[in-house]
Every structure is written in C-alpha cells, then in structure tokens.
Amino acid sequence: MLDIAFSDASLPTSGAIAVLAAPGTPAGAFAAVDAAVGGALTRAAKAAKFGFDAARTCVVLAPGGGYDRVILVGLGKADALDATVAEQAGVAAARALSDAGTAGVVVADTVAPDLAAHVALGVVLGSYRFDLYRTQPRKGDAGPLANVTVACADPAHAATAWQPLAAVARGVCLCRDLVSEPANMLRPPEFEQRILALRDLGIEVEVLDRDAMHRLGFGALLGVAQGSDAPPRTVIMRWNGGAQGEAPVAFVGKGVTFDSGGISIKPAAGMDEMKTDMAGAAAVVGTMAALAGRKAKVNAIGVVGLVENMLSGNAQRPGDVVRTAAGQTVEVLNTDAEGRLVLADVLWYTQDRFKPRFMVNLATLTGAIVVSLGIERAGLFSNSDELAGHLSATGEKTGEKLWRMPMDAAYLELLRSDVADLKNIGGRPGGSITAAKFLECFVNDVPWAHLDIAGTAFTSKPTSHAPKGATGFGVRLLDRMVGTYYEG
C-alpha cells in the first residue's frame, strides 16, 4: 500500500499535482495555480467542456509555471459532496497521477479535513496494482504510485481521521491481493499461512485441519475437498474489541481456492477466473484485518472454509450423499454447486459454537446472480429485515451496493431430494434464490444474510472504487456497517 502524508494547503511549485475543485467561480488552489500558469487551466477546462462534475478529470500537460502536469478533478455540487464523492475524487486523482510517476500531490483545500481523509482512501484504492509476478515493466509504464501527499486546510485533523480509514484501506488491499493470487500460489495451506499473519494485529487465529473437521462431522465440506491433494482448512479469526462476554458479530466466507467444477467440470473458456472463487473468504479476512487495524470496539468472528474443488480418482461424484455438520443429508447432484456445501458446514459450526448476534456470509456462489443483477450490485438474501436494512443502507453509502432478493418458502421445495433430506441444486429457475434457501437450512434462528458477490468481486474494467481485477468488495461495506450499527 502506498504511503500517504498530509500537509498544509501551500502549493508545490513544480511536478505533477491534482487539484480538487467544484463548479462555479475559481477559488482556492485552482485559482492560485491558474493564475500561476497564466489562465491555462481555465482555458483547458473550457476547451474540454469540463464542468467539474464529480470524479471527472481534465489533464493539462506542461501548463507552465514549473508544473509537468496539472490534473483538475471535479467534486460536483457542494450539497452532494460526501465521503463517497471524496473517495471517488481520490480514485480519479490517483489514476491520473499514476501516468506521471511514482509520487504526487493531491490538493484538497476546498473540502473539510474529514473528507480529505476520505480523499486519501480513494487515492489508495485507485492506485492499487497487483504486480507481484511481473518481472518487466509495461511499455511506457511510470511505475506504481508510492507516495502521495494530500494538501488540505487542517492536516493534523485529516491525519487523525485517516488512521481508521488506513486500516480499512489495508483490509481492502489485502482482500484484493488474495483474490488476485494465482491458484497454484494460494492453495488452502498457503491461505492459512496468510491468515496466521493477522496475529500481528491482535487477532486470535485457530485452524481446523482435515482430522478436526472429520470429528466435527463436516461431511459436506470434506466431500468437496476430497478430489484435491491440497488438504482443506477451516480457519477461525477472533477480534475481541468489545465488552467481555458480549456476543460477537460473525462473518463467514466461501474459500474455494480453485473451482474446476469437479466431475461436473466447467467449460475451459474462462476457467482461469475460478482462482477468484475464494473472494468471499478474502473479504472476510480483509474485514477482520480492518476491524482489528482500527481497534473496533466490537467482538467479531471470521470463519472461512478453504478447499480446492478438483478432479481425481477420489473426487466426489454426482449422486453422492454427504452428511453435514448439522446432521442433515445432502444428495450432490452437481459437483460444481460446491460453495453451498462448504458454507453449510461452516455456517452451522459458527452459529452453534459462537452464538453470534448475526451472521453475514459472502460467496461467489452463482452465475444466476450475475444474470439477475449484472456487476453493479451483489445479491442480498436474509431472514432478518433489520440486518438486511443495515446492509442495504450501508451499501448505498459506500458504493458497494446490494439488492435484496426474495426468500419465499416455496423455493425450498425445489431442493427436496428423493434419497436425502436435500439436494444441492434446484434447477435453473431462481438459481441464486434456491442456493440461498439451501444455506438458510444451516443457520438456525440466528439473524443471517447471504451476499452473493459473484458479479462484484472481480471486474473486467475499472470502477469508481476499484481497478480492473479484484475489487475487494465487501470489506468497506461490512466495516462501515459494524461501525454504524454494532460498535460500542
């Protein structure tokens, strides 16, 4: 993650700078820089029909006055300026500055200090790159941003406001790193090691290996894992920031580090993207890192089930019956509907052992949710109107938007098996809903929400908060929801 510093609003006299400005009469840094370069900024904005709309940019190269480039970043109308707009402005500034070199200045003199901290968050989110395995720079690449200074009216205040946001930024970047890793580099045992590193933040980490899960009756999860030579793991993370004895909040993640589909094998085209089928687990890890990093005043549990879904002579077959930790039996009609089998055991275990205030699980669970909602929103399924309301409201504020889907009892009838209690698929109609109804069978009466992030965890083009690739979806959403409704 790049280094962020805050300084007063005095302007640099050279190099590359991004100036945040609102529509109307030029003021502050924009007016000062414009004067220094003989009105070049005003002329460029007019020529580009740049109206200072939120997150729009106008790049002025070699405008004079010693500057290599000046980037105008719109803030939009003053009455709509909030944390989300500030973050999006930071993202836009970072993307434009990354073409200029490894360092830059973002001048945010026209926003409040708290919002300047959110500008910094946007800068970090917008500058993220996953270059771990690149040995040669891209042609014409200036290299990743390494240092950015945010110039604002009260840098001390902004720096204080930045501290908890920096923890969130690190959580998002950790999530993106995990999702971006090739599947051969992040098999379940290596994923476990990455999680063990969270002990440095004060998180307690406990690992259940294959034998422990066998004793606990995790027949559904172990059935998925049996085709791979990579041993499965269930990893439990605990952050004890609340009152002693207070029931925790709980987050559960699907961690299929590679999903071949098993015997019900996926088509070859696009199968490489199945390295991202652990994005739900990555979001849980990133959320726990964010909560611990900012010393959240809450007790939180994160539980992830880590498996590979592979083919071998020992792979699970269509038609097999497994017994879950809850004691219910499941007929496995499609081995590519494996995520719900992993989550069935992990959800049951989490509610049974920890008695949480609520559970939220995240999973790249169904292609059906992408058909329904595209890549703009994740699917939200819940047995609790209150929890669903908290998640939906927070998603609108953070830009990680959700859409609540129905959970009618009739959908459960599609999952009744002739030979077991349940079957793991209910047919094509309402596929994302029947998947959610399957999960609901393993949560008891605990307030619960399932976020199907299949369309939002990874993107083929940059978004307002994320570059192309892993988005880190869920970390900011869950951290903000905890801070708003469940802390203290």
C-alpha positions in Angstrom: 0.0 0.0 0.0 1.4 3.4 -0.9 2.4 5.9 1.7 0.0 8.8 2.5 1.1 12.1 4.1 -0.9 15.2 4.9 0.4 18.8 4.5 -0.9 22.3 4.7 -2.5 23.7 1.6 0.6 25.6 0.4 1.1 24.7 -3.2 4.1 22.9 -4.7 5.7 24.9 -7.5 6.7 22.0 -9.7 6.0 18.4 -10.6 2.6 16.8 -11.0 -0.4 17.9 -8.9 -4.1 17.0 -8.8 -6.4 19.9 -7.8 -9.9 19.1 -6.5 -12.3 21.8 -7.5 -16.1 22.4 -7.6 -18.2 24.1 -10.3 -18.5 27.9 -10.1 -16.1 30.8 -9.6 -12.5 29.5 -9.4 -11.3 29.5 -5.8 -8.5 28.3 -3.5 -5.8 26.2 -5.1 -7.4 26.1 -8.5 -7.5 29.9 -8.7 -3.9 30.1 -7.4 -2.5 27.6 -9.9 -4.5 29.0 -12.7 -3.0 32.4 -12.0 0.5 31.0 -11.9 0.1 29.4 -15.3 -1.5 32.4 -17.0 -5.0 31.1 -17.0 -4.1 27.8 -18.8 -6.4 25.8 -16.5 -9.4 27.9 -17.3 -8.8 27.7 -21.0 -8.2 23.9 -20.9 -11.4 23.3 -18.8 -13.4 25.4 -21.3 -11.9 23.6 -24.3 -12.6 20.2 -22.8 -16.1 21.2 -21.8 -15.1 20.2 -18.3 -17.9 21.0 -15.9 -16.3 19.9 -12.7 -18.7 17.0 -12.3 -17.9 14.6 -9.5 -14.8 12.4 -10.3 -14.3 13.9 -13.8 -10.7 14.8 -14.7 -9.1 17.2 -17.1 -5.3 16.8 -17.5 -3.3 19.8 -18.6 0.2 18.9 -19.7 3.1 21.4 -19.3 0.9 24.4 -18.5 3.8 26.5 -17.4 4.8 27.8 -14.0 7.2 24.8 -13.5 4.4 22.2 -13.5 4.8 19.0 -15.5 1.1 18.5 -15.4 -2.0 19.7 -13.5 -4.9 17.4 -13.1 -8.3 19.0 -12.4 -10.6 16.7 -10.5 -14.3 17.6 -10.2 -16.1 17.5 -6.9 -19.6 18.1 -8.2 -22.1 20.2 -6.5 -21.4 21.3 -2.9 -24.6 20.0 -1.5 -23.8 16.5 -2.8 -20.2 16.4 -1.5 -19.9 13.5 0.9 -17.4 10.7 1.8 -18.3 8.7 -1.3 -17.7 11.6 -3.6 -14.5 12.5 -1.9 -13.3 8.9 -2.3 -14.2 8.8 -5.9 -12.3 12.0 -6.4 -9.3 10.4 -4.8 -9.6 7.4 -7.1 -9.7 9.7 -10.2 -6.7 11.7 -9.0 -4.6 8.6 -8.3 -5.3 7.1 -11.8 -4.3 10.4 -13.5 -1.2 10.8 -11.3 0.0 7.3 -11.9 0.8 8.3 -15.5 3.2 10.9 -14.2 5.4 9.0 -11.9 5.7 7.3 -8.5 4.8 10.4 -6.4 2.3 13.2 -6.5 0.3 15.8 -4.6 -3.4 16.0 -4.3 -4.7 19.4 -3.3 -7.9 19.1 -1.4 -8.1 22.6 0.2 -11.8 23.1 -0.6 -13.0 20.0 1.4 -13.4 19.5 5.1 -10.5 17.7 6.9 -12.6 14.6 7.5 -13.3 14.5 3.8 -9.7 15.0 3.0 -9.1 11.7 4.8 -11.6 10.1 2.5 -9.8 11.5 -0.5 -6.7 9.7 0.8 -8.7 6.5 1.0 -9.7 6.9 -2.6 -6.1 7.6 -3.6 -5.1 4.2 -2.1 -8.0 2.3 -3.6 -7.4 3.9 -7.0 -3.6 3.3 -7.1 -3.8 -0.4 -6.2 -1.9 -2.7 -8.5 -1.0 -6.4 -8.4 2.5 -6.6 -9.8 3.9 -9.4 -7.7 4.7 -11.7 -10.6 5.7 -9.1 -13.2 9.4 -9.1 -13.8 9.4 -6.4 -16.6 7.6 -3.1 -16.6 4.9 -2.5 -19.1 6.0 -0.3 -22.0 5.6 3.3 -21.1 4.7 2.5 -17.5 5.9 5.1 -15.0 5.6 2.5 -12.2 3.1 2.3 -9.3 2.4 5.3 -7.1 4.5 5.0 -4.0 4.0 8.3 -2.2 1.1 10.8 -2.3 0.7 13.9 -0.2 -2.8 15.3 0.4 -2.7 19.0 0.9 -5.6 20.4 3.0 -6.6 23.1 5.4 -6.0 21.2 8.6 -3.5 18.4 8.0 -3.3 17.3 11.7 -7.1 16.8 11.8 -7.1 15.0 8.5 -4.2 12.7 9.6 -6.2 11.7 12.7 -9.3 11.0 10.6 -7.1 9.0 8.3 -5.9 6.4 10.8 -9.0 4.2 10.9 -9.5 4.6 7.2 -5.9 3.5 6.6 -6.8 0.2 8.4 -9.8 -0.2 6.1 -7.6 0.5 3.1 -5.1 -2.1 4.2 -8.0 -4.6 4.6 -9.3 -3.9 1.1 -5.8 -4.2 -0.4 -5.3 -7.5 1.5 -8.5 -8.8 0.1 -7.6 -7.8 -3.4 -4.1 -9.4 -3.1 -5.7 -12.7 -2.0 -8.2 -12.7 -4.9 -5.5 -11.8 -7.4 -3.1 -14.6 -6.4 -2.8 -17.5 -8.9 -4.4 -20.6 -7.7 -1.1 -22.5 -7.6 0.2 -19.9 -5.2 -2.8 -19.8 -2.8 -3.9 -23.3 -2.1 -5.6 -23.9 1.3 -2.5 -24.4 3.4 -0.9 -21.2 2.0 -4.1 -19.3 2.5 -4.0 -20.5 6.1 -0.5 -19.0 6.4 -1.6 -15.6 5.1 -4.4 -15.6 7.8 -2.0 -16.6 10.5 -0.1 -13.3 9.8 -3.1 -11.4 11.2 -2.0 -12.4 14.7 0.3 -9.3 14.4 -2.9 -7.2 14.6 -4.1 -8.9 17.7 -6.4 -11.3 16.0 -6.6 -14.8 17.5 -6.4 -17.5 14.8 -7.5 -21.1 15.2 -7.1 -23.7 12.4 -9.2 -26.9 11.9 -7.4 -29.5 9.8 -9.0 -32.4 8.0 -9.0 -34.6 11.1 -10.6 -31.9 13.2 -13.3 -31.3 10.6 -13.9 -35.1 10.3 -14.5 -35.2 14.1 -16.9 -32.3 13.8 -18.9 -34.0 11.1 -18.0 -31.6 8.2 -19.1 -34.2 5.6 -20.2 -31.6 3.1 -17.0 -29.5 3.1 -14.8 -32.6 3.1 -16.7 -34.1 0.2 -15.8 -31.0 -1.9 -12.2 -31.3 -0.8 -11.7 -35.0 -1.4 -10.7 -34.7 -5.1 -7.7 -32.5 -4.3 -4.3 -33.3 -2.9 -4.3 -30.0 -1.1 -5.6 -30.5 2.4 -8.7 -28.4 3.4 -8.8 -25.9 6.2 -11.4 -24.1 8.3 -9.8 -21.0 9.8 -11.4 -19.1 12.7 -10.4 -15.5 13.4 -11.4 -13.7 16.6 -11.1 -10.0 17.3 -12.0 -9.2 21.0 -12.6 -5.4 20.9 -15.9 -5.3 22.7 -17.1 -6.0 26.2 -16.1 -9.3 27.7 -18.8 -11.8 27.2 -20.7 -9.7 24.7 -22.0 -11.9 21.8 -19.9 -11.4 18.7 -20.8 -10.4 15.1 -19.8 -13.1 12.7 -18.6 -13.2 9.1 -18.3 -16.4 7.1 -16.6 -16.8 3.7 -16.5 -19.3 0.9 -12.9 -20.1 0.2 -12.7 -22.3 -2.9 -9.2 -21.5 -3.9 -9.8 -23.0 -7.4 -13.0 -24.4 -8.7 -12.7 -26.8 -11.7 -16.3 -27.8 -11.2 -15.2 -31.3 -10.2 -16.7 -34.1 -12.1 -19.4 -31.7 -13.3 -16.4 -29.9 -14.9 -16.7 -26.3 -16.1 -16.1 -25.2 -19.7 -12.4 -24.5 -20.5 -13.1 -20.9 -21.6 -12.9 -18.6 -18.6 -11.9 -21.4 -16.1 -8.8 -19.4 -15.2 -11.1 -16.9 -13.4 -12.0 -19.6 -11.0 -9.0 -18.7 -8.9 -11.3 -15.9 -7.7 -13.8 -18.4 -6.2 -12.4 -17.6 -2.8 -13.3 -13.9 -2.9 -15.9 -14.4 -0.1 -13.2 -15.7 2.2 -10.8 -13.0 1.2 -13.5 -10.4 2.0 -13.9 -11.9 5.5 -10.1 -11.8 6.0 -9.9 -8.2 4.8 -12.8 -7.2 7.1 -11.2 -8.8 10.1 -8.0 -7.0 9.3 -9.8 -3.7 9.0 -11.7 -4.1 12.3 -8.5 -5.1 14.2 -6.4 -2.4 12.5 -8.7 0.4 13.6 -9.3 -1.2 17.1 -13.0 -1.6 16.5 -15.0 -1.7 19.8 -16.7 -5.0 18.9 -16.2 -8.7 19.3 -16.0 -10.2 15.8 -15.6 -13.7 14.5 -14.5 -14.5 11.0 -14.7 -18.1 9.7 -13.6 -19.3 6.3 -13.8 -22.7 4.7 -10.8 -23.3 2.4 -10.8 -26.1 -0.2 -9.9 -26.9 -3.8 -12.6 -28.4 -6.0 -10.6 -30.7 -8.2 -10.9 -33.9 -10.3 -9.2 -37.1 -9.4 -9.9 -40.8 -8.8 -11.1 -39.8 -5.4 -13.3 -36.9 -6.5 -16.9 -36.5 -5.3 -19.4 -38.0 -7.8 -22.8 -36.6 -8.9 -25.3 -38.7 -7.0 -23.2 -39.0 -3.8 -24.8 -38.3 -0.5 -23.0 -36.5 2.3 -23.9 -35.8 5.9 -23.4 -32.2 7.1 -22.3 -31.0 10.5 -26.0 -30.2 11.2 -26.8 -33.8 10.7 -28.8 -33.2 7.5 -28.0 -35.3 4.5 -27.5 -33.8 1.0 -27.6 -35.5 -2.4 -24.9 -34.0 -4.5 -26.4 -33.7 -8.0 -23.8 -31.3 -9.3 -20.3 -31.1 -8.0 -20.0 -27.6 -9.4 -22.5 -26.4 -6.8 -19.8 -26.8 -4.2 -19.7 -23.5 -2.4 -23.0 -24.1 -0.7 -21.7 -27.4 0.6 -18.6 -25.7 2.1 -20.8 -23.0 3.7 -23.4 -25.4 5.0 -20.9 -26.9 7.5 -19.1 -23.6 8.3 -22.3 -21.7 8.9 -23.7 -24.4 11.2 -20.4 -24.6 13.1 -20.3 -20.8 13.5 -23.8 -20.3 14.9 -23.6 -23.4 17.1 -20.2 -22.6 18.7 -20.2 -18.8 18.9 -23.9 -17.9 19.3 -23.4 -14.6 17.3 -25.6 -11.5 17.2 -25.8 -12.1 13.5 -24.0 -13.9 10.6 -23.2 -12.5 7.2 -21.7 -14.9 4.7 -20.1 -13.8 1.4 -19.6 -16.1 -1.6 -19.1 -16.0 -5.3 -21.9 -18.5 -5.3 -24.0 -18.4 -8.5 -23.8 -17.3 -12.1 -27.5 -16.7 -11.8 -27.0 -13.6 -9.7 -24.9 -12.1 -12.4 -27.7 -12.7 -14.9 -30.1 -11.0 -12.4 -28.1 -8.1 -11.3 -25.1 -7.8 -13.6 -21.9 -6.4 -12.0 -23.4 -3.3 -10.3 -24.9 -4.9 -7.2 -24.5 -8.0 -5.2 -27.4 -10.2 -4.3 -28.7 -9.9 -0.7 -30.7 -12.7 0.9 -31.7 -12.5 4.5 -34.0 -13.9 7.2 -33.8 -10.6 9.1 -35.4 -7.3 7.9 -33.2 -5.3 10.4 -29.9 -6.9 9.2 -30.9 -6.6 5.6 -31.8 -2.9 6.1 -28.4 -2.2 7.8 -26.6 -3.8 4.9 -28.6 -2.1 2.2 -28.3 1.3 3.7 -24.5 0.9 4.2 -24.0 -0.3 0.7 -25.6 2.8 -0.7 -23.2 4.9 1.3 -20.0 3.0 0.5 -20.8 2.3 -3.1 -20.8 -1.4 -2.5 -24.4 -1.7 -3.4 -26.8 -4.6 -2.7 -30.2 -5.7 -4.0 -32.5 -7.8 -1.7 -33.9 -10.9 -3.3 -36.9 -12.9 -2.3 -36.7 -15.9 0.1 -40.2 -17.4 -0.2 -40.6 -20.8 1.4 -41.8 -22.3 -1.9 -38.2 -22.1 -3.3 -37.1 -24.7 -0.6 -39.4 -27.3 -2.2 -37.2 -27.2 -5.2 -34.4 -28.6 -3.1 -36.2 -31.7 -1.7 -34.4 -34.9 -2.6 -35.8 -38.3 -3.3 -32.9 -40.0 -1.4 -31.7 -37.5 1.1 -33.0 -34.5 3.1 -31.9 -32.0 0.5 -30.2 -31.9 -2.9 -27.6 -29.3 -3.7 -29.3 -27.8 -6.8 -32.9 -26.8 -7.5 -32.7 -26.4 -11.3 -32.1 -23.3 -13.4 -35.2 -21.2 -12.4 -34.3 -18.9 -9.5 -30.9 -20.4 -9.2 -29.4 -17.8 -6.9 -32.5 -18.0 -4.7 -32.5 -21.8 -4.3 -28.8 -21.6 -3.4 -29.6 -19.1 -0.7 -32.5 -21.2 0.6 -30.1 -24.1 0.8 -27.8 -22.0 3.1 -30.7 -20.9 5.2 -31.2 -24.5 6.3 -27.9 -24.3 8.3 -28.3 -21.0 10.2 -31.0 -21.9 12.7 -32.7 -18.8 14.1 -29.7 -16.6 14.0 -30.2 -13.3 12.1 -28.4 -14.0 8.9 -27.6 -12.5 5.5 -26.0 -14.1 2.4 -24.2 -11.8 0.0 -23.8 -13.4 -3.5 -20.8 -11.4 -4.8 -20.2 -13.4 -8.0 -20.7 -10.3 -10.1 -19.0 -7.8 -8.0 -15.8 -9.5 -6.6 -13.9 -9.2 -9.9 -14.3 -6.8 -12.7 -13.0 -6.7 -16.3 -12.9 -2.9 -16.3 -12.1 -0.2 -13.7 -15.0 1.0 -11.5 -15.4 4.1 -9.3 -13.6 2.5 -6.4 -11.5 -0.3 -7.9 -9.1 -1.0 -10.8 -9.6 -3.8 -13.3 -9.4 -7.2 -11.5 -10.1 -7.9 -7.8 -12.3 -5.2 -6.3 -12.2 -6.1 -2.5 -16.0 -5.9 -2.5 -17.4 -6.3 1.0 -14.6 -5.0 3.2 -15.7 -1.4 3.3 -19.4 -2.4 3.4 -19.0 -4.7 6.4 -16.6 -2.4 8.3 -18.9 0.6 7.9 -21.9 -1.4 8.9 -20.2 -2.6 12.1 -19.1 0.9 12.9 -22.5 2.4 12.3 -24.8 -0.1 14.0 -22.9 -2.5 16.2 -19.9 -0.9 17.9 -19.6 0.4 21.4 
